[in-house]
Amino acid sequence: MASASPSSQANFADKVNALLSIGSALLAGLFSVLTYPFSSSAIVQPTLHREATRVVVRQFLDTTNPAQLQWMIPNSTKAYTDWVKNEASKQDAPSQVVSERIGDDGAKLHWVGNRDAKKVILHFHGGGLVMSLSNGHISMINSFRREVKGRKGIDVKCAFLGYTLAPGTRYPGQFRQAVLAVKHVLGSGISPGDLVLTGDSAGGMLCIQIVSHILHPHPELPVLPVPAVPFAGIVLMSPWLIFDSESDSFLNNKCDLISMKPLLAWGRLIREGTAVEGNKNEPGGFWSEPGKAPVEWWNGTDKVSRHFLLTFGDREVFKDDIVKFGATLQTAVEGTNVAVKVVGGPAGLHADPTMDAVYGREVTELTKIIAGWIHDGLVSA
């Protein structure tokens, strides 16, 4: 069972301050609209809508805490059921709610697509482990399902892990739930070679933690054996790899939709749960911060997945860490048949494909690359 801490419940002051945060974010957005024509193209986004969104989200996340976020943002189950009710038929998906409990601590798997499909995209959503699944996550992954079906007529179903949130659930609670989700999907008869793991931001962290756990079992989690055949692929979209990064893109970033301020705070929440046997921080391992692992940690990765795709925005906070990690992974799989591809989006921000889906914006070239990559991985399986 997941390690628990007191629930993150918003009190009256939290709620008042959350409303004030919304107001300050909207004012910041209005100011950005008024000053957009005079702002440096090296900082602002290519379109006014993208720039206003960037400023509003950044200001909002800078001035809210997890309790406030969880008070304002619908939980994963509601986000999923609302999407099925309002969006599924518009996006070529069955209008049927199918959710399954994973473990005994409140996590659920939410399904989209034909239940008889033999190929699966399992998604771990982002949000710093403090925010829930959104309609944008579901629409984005469903668009990848539609891409595979549209090109080759191959049926794919999508699973979304609705993990329980920090600080109510301490790390490695979400990591445990991700392991159980993979075990559940494979236990349902899906071949590892027909499974693609995807994750954005903190969800990307969970994806690569799965690889770490297979290669180096975490002492507190259920064992996840090396798969009989490698996974079809793993997609890490703007993955969160280091909590206290010293990279330039993290420390000096004025362009992204998220600053280091909330990321450092959320990272501290995760670190509070890394104690194993007293106050030893994950002795001998790099599960919680995979970006700090040496090349040798990833030996054997070719037995876990055939392909890896890492994506980032050219202007995002995690850019330097992602590029460095991609190079580490490429070195680790040299001489094997594993392909590691690292792709940046021009003028892109953190988790752009997800944000495009959230706001119904035209997809970027980066999103098209991800869709094609998932298609190729599942079709060649």
C-alpha positions in Angstrom: 0.0 0.0 0.0 1.2 3.5 -0.8 2.9 5.5 1.9 0.5 8.2 3.0 0.8 11.6 4.5 -1.9 14.1 5.6 -4.2 14.9 2.7 -3.7 18.1 0.8 -7.0 19.8 1.8 -7.5 23.4 0.9 -8.6 25.5 3.9 -10.5 28.8 3.7 -7.3 30.9 3.3 -6.1 28.6 0.6 -9.3 29.0 -1.3 -9.3 32.8 -1.0 -5.6 33.0 -2.1 -6.3 30.6 -5.0 -9.0 33.0 -6.3 -6.5 35.9 -5.9 -4.0 33.8 -7.9 -6.4 33.4 -10.7 -7.0 37.1 -10.8 -3.3 37.9 -10.8 -2.7 35.4 -13.6 -5.4 36.9 -15.7 -4.0 40.4 -15.1 -0.5 39.2 -16.1 -2.1 37.7 -19.3 -3.8 41.0 -20.1 -0.6 42.8 -19.7 1.2 40.4 -22.0 -1.5 41.0 -24.7 -1.0 44.8 -24.4 2.8 44.6 -24.6 3.1 41.7 -27.1 3.9 43.9 -30.1 6.8 45.4 -28.2 8.2 42.3 -26.6 11.4 40.4 -27.6 10.8 37.5 -30.0 13.5 35.7 -28.0 11.1 35.4 -25.1 7.5 35.6 -26.3 5.7 32.9 -28.2 5.1 33.1 -32.0 1.4 33.8 -31.6 -0.5 36.0 -29.2 -2.7 33.1 -27.9 0.4 31.0 -27.1 2.1 34.0 -25.4 -1.0 34.9 -23.3 -1.4 31.2 -22.3 2.3 31.0 -21.3 2.1 34.0 -19.1 -1.2 33.1 -17.4 0.0 29.5 -16.6 3.4 30.6 -15.4 1.9 33.2 -13.0 -0.8 30.8 -11.8 1.7 28.0 -11.0 4.1 30.4 -9.3 1.4 31.5 -6.9 -0.5 28.4 -6.0 0.2 25.3 -3.8 -0.9 21.7 -4.2 -3.9 22.1 -1.9 -5.1 25.0 -4.1 -4.5 23.2 -7.3 -6.3 20.1 -6.2 -9.3 22.2 -5.0 -9.6 23.9 -8.4 -8.7 21.1 -10.8 -11.1 18.2 -11.2 -9.8 14.8 -10.1 -8.7 12.2 -12.7 -11.9 10.2 -12.6 -14.1 13.2 -13.2 -11.8 14.5 -16.0 -12.0 11.1 -17.7 -15.8 10.6 -17.3 -16.4 14.2 -18.6 -14.2 13.5 -21.6 -16.1 10.4 -22.4 -19.4 12.1 -22.1 -18.5 15.3 -24.0 -15.6 14.4 -26.3 -15.4 10.7 -27.1 -17.9 10.7 -29.9 -16.4 13.8 -31.5 -12.9 12.1 -31.4 -13.8 8.7 -32.8 -13.8 6.9 -29.5 -16.5 4.7 -27.8 -18.7 6.7 -25.4 -18.2 4.1 -22.7 -16.7 4.6 -19.2 -14.3 1.8 -18.4 -12.3 2.2 -15.3 -10.4 -0.4 -13.2 -8.9 -0.1 -9.7 -5.2 -0.7 -9.6 -4.0 -1.8 -6.1 -5.7 -0.8 -2.9 -4.9 2.8 -2.5 -7.2 4.6 -4.9 -5.4 4.5 -8.2 -7.4 3.7 -11.4 -6.8 2.8 -15.0 -9.2 4.6 -17.4 -9.6 3.1 -20.8 -10.4 4.7 -24.2 -10.9 2.6 -27.4 -12.1 -0.8 -28.4 -11.6 -3.2 -25.5 -10.8 -6.0 -27.9 -7.7 -4.2 -29.3 -4.5 -6.1 -28.8 -2.2 -3.1 -28.9 -2.0 -0.5 -26.1 -0.7 2.9 -25.3 -0.3 3.3 -21.5 0.0 6.9 -20.5 1.3 8.4 -17.3 0.1 12.1 -17.1 2.2 15.0 -15.9 1.5 17.7 -13.3 4.3 17.4 -10.8 2.5 14.4 -9.1 0.3 17.1 -7.5 -2.2 17.6 -10.4 -4.6 15.2 -12.0 -5.3 13.8 -15.4 -6.7 16.4 -17.8 -8.9 16.4 -20.9 -5.8 17.4 -22.9 -3.9 14.3 -21.9 -6.7 12.1 -23.0 -7.3 14.0 -26.3 -3.6 13.9 -27.1 -3.1 10.2 -26.6 -6.4 9.4 -28.3 -5.1 11.3 -31.3 -2.2 8.9 -31.4 -4.6 6.0 -31.3 -6.5 7.5 -34.2 -3.3 8.0 -36.2 -2.4 4.3 -36.0 -5.9 3.3 -36.9 -6.2 5.9 -39.7 -2.9 4.9 -41.4 -3.1 1.1 -41.2 -6.5 0.2 -39.8 -4.8 -1.3 -36.7 -6.9 -1.1 -33.5 -5.3 0.4 -30.5 -6.7 1.1 -27.0 -5.4 3.7 -24.6 -5.0 3.4 -20.8 -4.6 6.3 -18.5 -3.3 5.9 -15.0 -5.2 8.1 -12.5 -2.6 7.9 -9.8 -3.2 9.4 -6.3 -1.6 12.8 -5.7 1.1 14.2 -3.5 1.3 15.1 -0.7 -1.6 12.9 0.2 0.3 10.0 -1.3 4.0 10.1 -0.7 6.6 9.0 -3.2 7.1 6.2 -4.1 3.3 5.7 -4.0 2.8 7.0 -7.6 5.8 5.0 -8.8 4.3 1.9 -7.2 1.0 2.6 -8.9 2.7 2.9 -12.3 4.4 -0.5 -11.8 1.1 -2.0 -10.9 -0.5 -0.5 -14.0 2.2 -2.1 -16.3 1.7 -5.4 -14.5 -2.0 -5.2 -14.9 -1.9 -4.4 -18.6 0.6 -7.2 -19.3 -1.4 -9.6 -17.1 -4.5 -8.9 -19.2 -2.8 -10.8 -22.1 -1.2 -7.9 -23.9 2.3 -8.7 -25.2 5.1 -6.3 -24.2 5.9 -6.0 -27.9 2.4 -4.5 -28.4 2.7 -1.9 -25.6 3.9 1.6 -25.8 4.5 3.6 -22.6 4.1 7.3 -22.8 4.4 10.1 -20.3 4.6 13.9 -20.2 6.6 15.8 -17.5 6.2 13.9 -14.2 4.6 11.1 -16.2 7.7 10.9 -18.3 9.6 10.5 -15.0 7.3 7.6 -14.1 8.0 6.0 -17.5 11.7 6.0 -17.1 11.4 4.9 -13.5 9.7 1.8 -14.9 12.9 1.1 -16.9 15.0 1.7 -13.8 12.8 -0.6 -11.7 13.0 -3.5 -14.3 16.8 -3.2 -14.4 17.3 -2.4 -10.7 14.3 -3.5 -8.6 13.3 -0.8 -6.0 13.4 -2.3 -2.5 9.9 -1.0 -1.7 8.0 -2.0 -4.9 6.6 -5.2 -6.4 9.1 -6.8 -8.8 8.5 -6.1 -12.5 10.5 -8.8 -14.4 12.4 -8.1 -17.6 9.7 -8.5 -20.3 9.7 -11.6 -22.5 10.2 -9.3 -25.4 11.0 -5.6 -25.3 8.2 -3.0 -25.2 7.3 -1.6 -28.5 8.5 1.8 -27.4 8.7 4.4 -24.7 7.9 8.1 -25.3 9.2 10.7 -22.8 7.6 14.1 -23.5 9.4 16.9 -21.5 10.3 14.4 -18.8 11.1 15.6 -15.3 14.5 14.0 -14.6 16.2 16.1 -11.9 14.5 18.0 -9.0 17.3 20.5 -8.3 18.9 20.9 -11.7 21.8 23.2 -12.1 21.4 23.5 -15.8 21.1 26.9 -17.5 17.7 26.2 -19.0 16.4 25.5 -15.5 18.1 28.2 -13.5 17.8 31.1 -15.9 14.6 30.4 -17.8 12.3 33.3 -18.5 10.6 31.9 -21.6 8.7 28.8 -20.4 5.2 28.4 -19.0 6.6 27.0 -15.8 9.5 28.4 -13.7 11.8 26.6 -11.3 9.8 27.9 -8.3 6.9 25.3 -8.3 9.2 22.6 -9.6 11.6 22.9 -6.6 8.6 22.8 -4.2 7.1 19.8 -5.9 10.5 18.1 -6.0 10.8 18.6 -2.2 7.5 16.7 -1.7 8.9 13.7 -3.7 12.2 13.8 -1.8 10.3 13.6 1.5 9.2 10.1 0.5 12.5 8.8 -0.7 13.6 7.6 2.7 14.2 3.9 2.9 15.0 2.3 6.2 15.2 5.5 8.2 16.7 8.5 6.5 18.7 6.9 3.8 17.7 8.4 0.4 17.1 5.4 -1.9 20.5 3.8 -1.1 22.5 2.8 -4.1 19.8 3.8 -6.6 18.7 6.6 -9.0 14.9 5.8 -9.2 13.5 9.2 -8.2 16.0 11.3 -10.2 16.9 9.3 -13.3 18.7 12.2 -14.8 21.5 11.8 -12.2 22.1 8.1 -13.0 25.4 7.2 -14.7 25.6 5.4 -18.0 26.1 2.0 -16.3 22.8 2.3 -14.6 21.1 1.8 -18.0 23.0 -1.3 -19.0 20.4 -3.8 -20.2 18.0 -1.2 -21.5 17.8 -3.0 -24.8 16.0 -5.8 -23.1 13.3 -3.4 -21.9 12.3 -1.4 -25.0 13.1 -1.4 -28.7 12.9 2.3 -29.1 12.9 5.5 -27.1 11.7 9.0 -28.1 12.6 12.0 -25.9 11.0 15.4 -26.8 11.4 18.9 -25.4 10.7 22.5 -26.3 13.7 24.6 -27.3 12.7 27.2 -24.6 11.7 24.9 -21.8 13.1 24.5 -18.3 14.1 20.9 -18.8 15.8 21.2 -22.2 19.4 20.8 -21.0 18.6 17.9 -18.7 16.7 16.1 -21.4 19.4 16.5 -24.0 22.0 15.3 -21.5 19.9 12.3 -20.5 19.2 11.4 -24.1 23.0 11.4 -24.7 23.5 9.1 -21.7 20.8 6.7 -22.9 22.3 6.7 -26.4 25.7 5.8 -25.0 24.2 3.0 -22.8 22.6 1.3 -25.8 25.5 1.6 -28.2 26.0 -1.7 -30.0 22.4 -2.8 -29.5 19.4 -2.6 -31.9 17.8 0.1 -29.7 17.1 3.5 -31.2 17.1 6.6 -29.0 15.7 9.7 -30.7 15.9 13.1 -29.1 13.8 15.9 -30.8 13.2 19.5 -29.8 10.4 21.8 -30.9 11.4 25.2 -32.3 10.4 28.0 -29.8 8.6 25.2 -27.9 7.7 25.2 -24.3 7.3 22.5 -21.6 4.8 19.7 -22.6 3.7 21.6 -25.7 1.8 18.6 -27.2 -0.3 18.3 -24.1 -1.0 22.1 -23.9 -2.0 22.1 -27.6 -4.6 19.5 -26.8 -5.8 21.3 -23.7 -6.5 24.5 -25.6 -7.5 22.9 -28.9 -4.7 24.6 -30.7 -3.3 23.4 -34.1 -0.8 20.7 -33.4 2.9 21.4 -33.9 5.4 19.5 -35.9 6.6 17.9 -32.7 3.2 16.4 -32.0 3.2 15.0 -35.5 6.6 13.4 -35.0 5.4 11.7 -31.8 2.3 10.4 -33.5 4.3 9.0 -36.4 6.8 7.4 -34.1 4.1 5.7 -32.0 2.5 4.5 -35.3 5.8 3.0 -36.5 6.5 1.3 -33.1 3.1 -0.4 -32.9 2.9 -1.3 -36.6 6.3 -2.9 -36.7 5.5 -4.9 -33.5 
